[in-house]
Amino acid sequence: MSIVTTAQAVPSRLFAIYASLFESDAGELKDRIEAWATPPSLSGRGADDDGESTTTLFSNTLQEARRIGLVEDMDEKLRLTADARGGGKKGHDSEVHFLDYMKRTLFDPLRAVETQQAGFMIALAWFLSSNPLRPINFSEAPQVGLRAQIGDHASKTELTSLNRYQNFLYWARYLGFATIVGGRDADDQNARRVIPDPVRAIEGALAAIFAESRELPVEQFLTRLSGIFPVFEKGSVREDYEAMRLIPVPDVGQRLSVTTSVALQRLADRQRIALTSVADAPARILDFGSREGRVSHIALRT
């Protein structure tokens, strides 16, 4: 099981448990956390003759929180693990610490395997290789397209049903890699679309990428970015995904994906970075769909 395959383990529910325990170093009674985390409209649904709730909203979310290392049991209480707390104290912004822990867990290949979350990065590598100029249907599971791209490796993404696919999309959006747009159309049909959009994820990594220098050759920038998020070009998970393709993408070592290219250009448009092309310097092709560009150096702007 994982955050993709456990239907109840959406970001808001895992964070609700985390935030509830963040304010208490000594932990809280499990029943109290369940009362806080389970909406009253659902807490009694399906109750048995003894009045015990059979809803799996809390129990399955808690199971995933344990699996991913967020919480531990202490007598009859639950508390955050020291690693998940990350030095955070009562009164701090709990969501900052929650996001930091989730990123450290999900984007470290070894930790992802240990916590049974490895499928998330493989799915994200597929997602970021998609074209943001052709938004993806939120309500259509991608199994057919995945099998066409990577054959029997498709199961490694864990995107084997619509529910799992949508869970993945919620996490991709929460972590800064996706935008979900739209609602219901005139026929009351779900018309939501998903756009691969890693602008927030890249922007959040800029301080670490440029910690030692305010300008980097593009290859060094990509090396540092993929060291934080291995799902980008030059990252180990992205390269593993590219190796799974039944039909390899041409010029994969010289050209950036449309998703990465558009994200970098948007950050440049926002004055967060500067993209330059120095003659005779090693460069990457920026693919914008209808046109191309060239970048050899990326600088942090103030």
C-alpha positions in Angstrom: 0.0 0.0 0.0 1.1 3.6 -0.5 -0.3 7.2 -0.7 -1.3 6.3 -4.3 -3.0 3.0 -3.6 -4.7 3.9 -0.3 -7.8 5.8 -1.4 -8.2 7.6 1.9 -4.6 8.9 2.1 -5.1 12.2 0.4 -2.9 15.1 1.4 -5.6 16.9 3.6 -6.2 13.8 5.7 -2.6 12.9 6.3 -1.9 16.5 7.2 -4.9 16.6 9.5 -3.3 13.8 11.6 0.1 15.5 11.4 -1.2 18.9 12.5 -3.2 17.4 15.3 -0.2 15.7 16.8 2.3 18.5 16.0 1.0 20.6 18.9 1.6 17.9 21.5 5.0 16.5 22.3 3.4 13.9 24.6 1.0 12.7 21.9 -2.7 12.4 21.9 -5.2 9.6 22.5 -6.1 7.8 19.3 -9.8 8.2 19.8 -9.4 12.0 20.2 -7.4 12.2 16.9 -10.0 10.1 15.2 -12.8 12.5 16.4 -10.8 15.4 15.0 -9.9 13.8 11.7 -13.3 12.2 10.8 -16.1 14.5 9.7 -19.3 14.1 11.9 -21.3 13.2 8.8 -19.2 10.2 8.2 -18.1 9.1 11.7 -21.3 7.0 12.2 -21.8 5.8 8.7 -22.0 2.0 8.6 -21.8 1.6 12.4 -22.4 -1.9 13.8 -24.8 -2.9 16.6 -22.4 -1.7 19.2 -22.2 1.7 17.7 -18.6 1.3 16.4 -17.9 3.2 13.2 -16.9 1.1 10.3 -15.7 4.0 8.2 -12.2 3.5 6.9 -11.4 7.2 6.5 -9.4 7.4 9.6 -8.1 3.9 10.0 -6.7 3.6 6.5 -5.2 7.1 6.6 -3.6 6.3 10.0 -2.2 3.0 8.6 -0.5 4.9 5.8 0.8 7.6 8.3 2.4 4.8 10.2 3.8 3.2 7.1 5.4 6.4 5.9 6.9 7.1 9.3 4.8 10.1 10.3 3.4 8.6 13.5 4.2 6.0 16.1 2.2 4.4 18.9 3.1 5.1 22.5 0.9 3.2 25.0 -2.6 4.2 24.1 -1.5 7.4 22.4 -0.2 8.5 19.0 2.6 10.9 18.5 4.8 12.2 15.7 8.1 10.5 15.1 11.1 12.6 15.8 12.1 12.5 12.1 8.6 13.6 11.0 8.6 16.5 13.5 11.9 17.6 12.1 12.6 19.9 15.1 9.3 21.7 14.8 7.9 23.2 18.0 4.4 24.1 19.1 3.4 27.4 17.5 5.5 26.8 14.3 3.9 26.4 10.9 3.1 22.6 11.0 2.5 22.4 7.3 6.1 23.6 6.5 7.4 20.6 8.5 4.9 18.2 7.0 5.8 19.2 3.5 9.5 18.9 4.3 9.1 15.4 5.6 6.9 14.2 2.7 9.4 15.5 0.2 12.4 14.0 2.1 10.6 10.6 2.1 9.0 10.5 -1.3 12.0 11.9 -3.3 14.7 9.9 -1.6 14.8 6.7 -3.7 16.0 4.5 -0.8 13.4 5.9 1.7 10.7 5.7 -0.9 11.4 2.0 -1.3 11.6 1.4 2.5 8.2 3.1 3.0 6.6 1.4 0.0 6.2 4.7 -1.9 8.5 4.1 -4.9 5.6 4.0 -7.4 4.9 7.7 -6.8 8.1 8.9 -8.3 7.8 6.6 -11.3 4.3 7.9 -11.9 5.5 11.5 -11.5 8.3 10.9 -14.0 5.7 9.8 -16.5 3.5 12.8 -15.7 6.3 15.3 -16.1 7.2 13.8 -19.5 3.7 14.6 -20.7 2.9 17.7 -22.7 1.4 20.5 -20.7 0.1 22.0 -23.9 -2.3 19.1 -24.1 -4.0 18.9 -20.6 -4.8 15.5 -19.3 -8.3 14.3 -18.5 -8.8 14.1 -14.7 -11.6 11.5 -15.0 -9.9 9.0 -17.3 -7.5 6.5 -15.9 -4.2 6.4 -17.9 -3.5 2.7 -18.1 -3.9 2.3 -21.8 -1.6 5.2 -22.6 0.9 4.0 -20.0 1.0 0.5 -21.5 1.5 2.0 -24.9 4.5 4.0 -23.6 6.2 1.5 -21.3 4.5 -1.8 -21.7 4.5 -4.2 -18.7 6.4 -1.6 -16.7 3.1 0.4 -16.4 2.2 -1.4 -13.2 5.2 0.1 -11.5 3.5 3.5 -11.5 0.6 2.0 -9.4 -1.9 4.0 -11.6 -4.0 0.9 -12.3 -7.4 2.5 -11.6 -9.2 5.9 -11.8 -9.1 6.2 -8.0 -5.4 5.6 -7.7 -4.8 8.0 -10.6 -6.8 10.8 -9.0 -5.0 10.2 -5.6 -1.7 10.6 -7.4 -2.9 13.8 -9.0 -3.9 15.3 -5.6 -0.5 14.6 -4.3 1.2 15.9 -7.4 -0.7 19.2 -7.0 0.0 19.4 -3.3 3.7 19.0 -3.8 3.9 21.6 -6.5 4.0 19.5 -9.7 0.4 19.9 -11.2 -2.4 22.3 -11.7 -6.0 21.0 -11.9 -8.5 23.3 -13.8 -12.1 23.2 -14.7 -15.3 21.9 -13.2 -18.5 20.5 -14.6 -19.7 21.4 -18.1 -23.3 22.2 -19.2 -24.2 18.6 -19.2 -23.0 18.2 -15.6 -20.1 16.1 -16.7 -16.7 16.3 -15.0 -14.7 18.5 -17.3 -11.6 18.9 -15.1 -8.2 18.8 -16.8 -4.7 18.3 -15.3 -1.7 20.2 -16.4 1.9 19.1 -15.6 3.1 22.2 -13.9 6.2 21.9 -11.7 6.8 25.7 -11.3 6.1 25.7 -7.5 8.4 22.6 -7.0 11.3 24.2 -8.9 10.8 27.6 -7.3 10.9 26.0 -3.9 14.2 24.4 -4.7 16.0 27.5 -6.1 17.6 28.5 -2.8 19.2 25.1 -2.4 20.2 24.9 -6.1 21.9 28.3 -6.0 23.3 28.0 -2.4 26.9 28.3 -3.7 26.6 30.4 -6.8 24.1 32.7 -8.3 24.7 31.5 -11.9 25.1 27.9 -13.1 25.7 26.2 -16.4 22.5 24.5 -17.4 23.9 21.0 -16.8 24.9 21.8 -13.3 21.5 23.4 -12.6 19.8 20.2 -13.8 22.2 18.0 -11.7 21.2 20.0 -8.6 17.5 20.1 -9.4 17.4 16.3 -10.1 19.4 15.7 -6.9 16.4 17.2 -5.0 13.7 15.8 -7.3 15.0 12.7 -9.2 12.0 12.9 -11.5 13.5 15.7 -13.6 16.0 15.4 -16.5 19.3 13.8 -15.3 17.5 12.3 -12.3 17.8 8.6 -11.6 14.1 8.0 -11.6 13.6 10.0 -14.8 16.4 8.1 -16.5 14.9 4.8 -15.3 11.5 5.8 -16.8 13.1 6.8 -20.1 14.8 3.4 -20.3 11.3 1.7 -19.9 10.0 3.4 -23.0 9.1 1.1 -25.9 10.0 3.9 -28.3 12.8 6.0 -27.0 12.5 9.8 -27.2 15.0 11.3 -29.7 17.6 13.8 -28.4 16.6 13.1 -24.8 20.1 14.2 -23.7 20.0 17.5 -25.6 16.4 18.6 -25.3 14.4 19.4 -22.2 10.8 18.2 -22.1 8.0 20.7 -22.9 7.0 20.6 -19.2 10.4 21.5 -17.9 11.0 24.1 -20.6 7.7 25.9 -20.0 8.2 25.8 -16.2 11.7 27.4 -16.6 10.4 30.0 -18.9 7.5 30.9 -16.6 10.0 31.4 -13.7 12.1 33.6 -16.0 8.9 35.6 -16.8 8.3 36.0 -13.1 11.9 37.4 -12.7 12.9 34.5 -10.5 15.6 33.2 -12.8 17.4 34.4 -15.9 17.9 32.1 -18.9 20.9 32.9 -21.1 22.6 31.4 -24.1 26.3 31.9 -24.4 27.9 31.2 -27.7 29.9 27.9 -27.9 28.9 26.9 -24.4 27.2 23.5 -23.9 23.4 24.1 -24.0 20.0 22.4 -23.9 17.2 22.9 -26.3 14.0 24.4 -24.7 11.0 22.9 -26.3 7.9 25.1 -26.3 5.8 23.0 -28.7 5.5 25.4 -31.6 8.9 26.9 -31.1 12.3 26.2 -29.6 14.9 28.1 -27.6 18.4 27.5 -26.3 19.8 27.8 -22.7 23.4 27.4 -21.6 23.3 29.2 -18.2 20.6 29.8 -15.5 21.0 32.5 -12.9 19.0 33.3 -9.8 17.5 36.8 -9.8 16.8 38.9 -6.7 
